């Protein structure tokens, strides 16, 4: 099976909500998985370890929305963009996260997956279940991911500078 067909079939299963089936069908026995996070699940080797990491993640989050885009192909690799809206069960914190998964394929199986994400984007102010008097930080909708102000024409080189500042999405 080609990388293109592997990628298309993998993403089709994800879009149908069949995450376990996608992993069972396409993960190699010796798969390596790398997450952008500290802790014991940051690096996993082997199909069973990756399965356990997935179970650990699902057990720790309430998923409100999930979507995927792609695949985007390049040689023996493909990327998939993921969007999550979740509540972290331990803290009650609601997060909207974007993540890119980069998958390497050999002989029709995923031998490596690497995840790149943007941490700590908050959807709206939330009360902490522990103190009920502290709101979680809210991401400024006028700032892009690198903190650049999108409300000023100078921050948007493609924009007509004569139009002045525009309203940022709320």
C-alpha positions as CSV (number, residue, x, y, z in Angstrom):
1,X,0.0,0.0,0.0
2,X,1.4,3.4,-0.9
3,X,1.9,6.3,1.6
4,X,-0.9,8.2,-0.2
5,X,-3.4,5.3,0.2
6,X,-2.4,4.7,3.8
7,X,-2.8,8.4,4.6
8,X,-6.2,8.6,2.9
9,X,-7.6,5.5,4.6
10,X,-6.2,6.5,8.0
11,X,-7.7,10.0,7.9
12,X,-11.0,8.6,6.5
13,X,-11.3,6.4,9.6
14,X,-10.5,9.3,11.9
15,X,-13.2,11.4,10.3
16,X,-15.7,8.6,10.9
17,X,-14.6,8.6,14.6
18,X,-12.9,5.2,14.3
19,X,-9.6,6.1,16.0
20,X,-8.9,2.7,17.5
21,X,-9.6,1.0,14.2
22,X,-7.2,3.4,12.4
23,X,-4.5,2.7,15.0
24,X,-5.1,-1.1,14.9
25,X,-5.0,-1.2,11.1
26,X,-2.1,1.2,10.3
27,X,0.3,1.3,13.3
28,X,3.4,-0.8,12.9
29,X,4.3,-3.2,15.8
30,X,7.4,-1.1,16.4
31,X,5.8,2.4,16.1
32,X,7.5,5.3,17.8
33,X,5.3,8.1,19.1
34,X,6.6,11.6,20.2
35,X,4.4,14.1,22.0
36,X,5.1,17.8,22.7
37,X,4.6,17.4,26.4
38,X,6.6,16.4,29.5
39,X,6.0,13.2,31.4
40,X,5.9,9.5,30.9
41,X,3.7,9.6,27.7
42,X,6.0,12.0,25.9
43,X,7.8,9.1,24.1
44,X,6.3,5.7,23.5
45,X,7.7,2.8,21.6
46,X,5.6,-0.1,20.3
47,X,1.9,-0.6,19.4
48,X,0.8,-1.5,23.0
49,X,2.5,1.6,24.5
50,X,0.9,3.8,21.9
51,X,-2.5,2.2,22.6
52,X,-2.1,2.8,26.3
53,X,-1.1,6.4,25.7
54,X,-4.4,6.9,23.8
55,X,-6.4,5.3,26.6
56,X,-4.6,7.6,29.1
57,X,-5.5,10.7,27.0
58,X,-9.1,9.7,26.5
59,X,-9.5,9.0,30.2
60,X,-8.2,12.4,31.1
61,X,-10.3,14.5,28.8
62,X,-14.0,15.1,28.0
63,X,-14.1,15.7,24.2
64,X,-16.7,18.3,23.1
65,X,-15.5,18.6,19.5
66,X,-12.9,16.9,17.3
67,X,-12.1,17.4,13.6
68,X,-9.2,16.5,11.3
69,X,-7.9,18.0,8.1
70,X,-5.7,16.4,5.5
71,X,-3.8,14.3,4.7
72,X,-1.0,16.5,3.4
73,X,1.6,14.3,1.7
74,X,5.4,14.5,1.2
75,X,7.3,11.4,0.2
76,X,7.0,8.7,2.8
77,X,5.3,11.1,5.3
78,X,2.0,12.8,5.7
79,X,0.6,15.4,8.1
80,X,-2.9,15.7,9.6
81,X,-4.2,18.8,11.3
82,X,-6.3,18.1,14.4
83,X,-8.7,20.4,16.2
84,X,-9.9,19.6,19.8
85,X,-12.3,21.2,22.1
86,X,-11.8,19.4,25.4
87,X,-12.3,19.7,29.2
88,X,-9.4,18.4,31.2
89,X,-11.1,16.2,33.8
90,X,-8.6,16.7,36.6
91,X,-8.8,20.5,36.6
92,X,-12.1,21.3,34.8
93,X,-10.2,23.5,32.4
94,X,-11.7,23.8,29.0
95,X,-9.2,24.0,26.1
96,X,-9.3,24.5,22.4
97,X,-6.2,22.9,20.9
98,X,-4.8,22.6,17.4
99,X,-2.3,19.9,16.7
100,X,-0.4,18.6,13.7
101,X,0.5,14.9,13.5
102,X,3.4,14.0,11.2
103,X,3.3,10.3,10.3
104,X,6.1,8.3,8.6
105,X,5.1,5.2,6.6
106,X,7.0,2.1,5.6
107,X,5.4,-0.8,3.9
108,X,1.9,0.6,4.4
109,X,2.3,1.0,8.2
110,X,2.9,4.0,10.4
111,X,6.4,3.6,12.0
112,X,6.6,7.0,13.6
113,X,4.1,9.7,14.7
114,X,5.2,13.1,15.9
115,X,2.8,15.7,17.3
116,X,3.2,19.5,17.2
117,X,0.7,21.5,19.1
118,X,-0.2,24.9,20.5
119,X,-0.6,24.6,24.2
120,X,-3.0,26.4,26.5
121,X,-5.5,28.2,24.2
122,X,-8.6,28.8,26.2
123,X,-12.0,29.0,24.8
124,X,-13.6,31.2,27.5
125,X,-13.1,32.2,31.1
126,X,-13.7,29.2,33.4
127,X,-13.9,28.9,37.1
128,X,-11.5,26.6,38.8
129,X,-13.4,23.7,40.5
130,X,-10.9,24.0,43.4
131,X,-11.3,27.7,44.3
132,X,-14.3,28.9,42.3
133,X,-12.9,32.4,42.4
134,X,-10.1,32.3,39.8
135,X,-10.9,32.6,36.1
136,X,-8.6,30.8,33.6
137,X,-6.6,33.0,31.2
138,X,-8.4,33.9,28.0
139,X,-6.5,34.1,24.7
140,X,-6.8,37.5,23.1
141,X,-8.5,37.0,19.8
142,X,-6.6,39.9,18.3
143,X,-3.3,38.1,18.8
144,X,-2.1,35.4,16.5
145,X,-0.3,32.3,17.8
146,X,3.0,34.1,18.1
147,X,1.5,37.0,20.0
148,X,1.5,39.4,17.0
149,X,-1.4,41.9,17.1
150,X,-3.7,41.2,14.2
151,X,-5.8,44.3,14.8
152,X,-3.2,46.6,13.4
153,X,-2.6,46.9,9.6
154,X,1.2,46.8,10.1
155,X,0.8,43.2,11.4
156,X,-0.9,42.1,8.2
157,X,1.5,42.9,5.4
158,X,-1.1,41.6,2.9
159,X,-3.7,44.0,4.2
160,X,-4.4,47.4,2.7
161,X,-2.7,49.7,5.2
162,X,-5.1,52.6,4.3
163,X,-8.0,50.7,5.7
164,X,-6.8,51.1,9.3
165,X,-7.4,48.7,12.2
166,X,-10.0,46.1,11.7
167,X,-12.2,44.5,14.3
168,X,-10.8,41.3,15.7
169,X,-13.0,38.2,15.9
170,X,-14.5,37.6,19.4
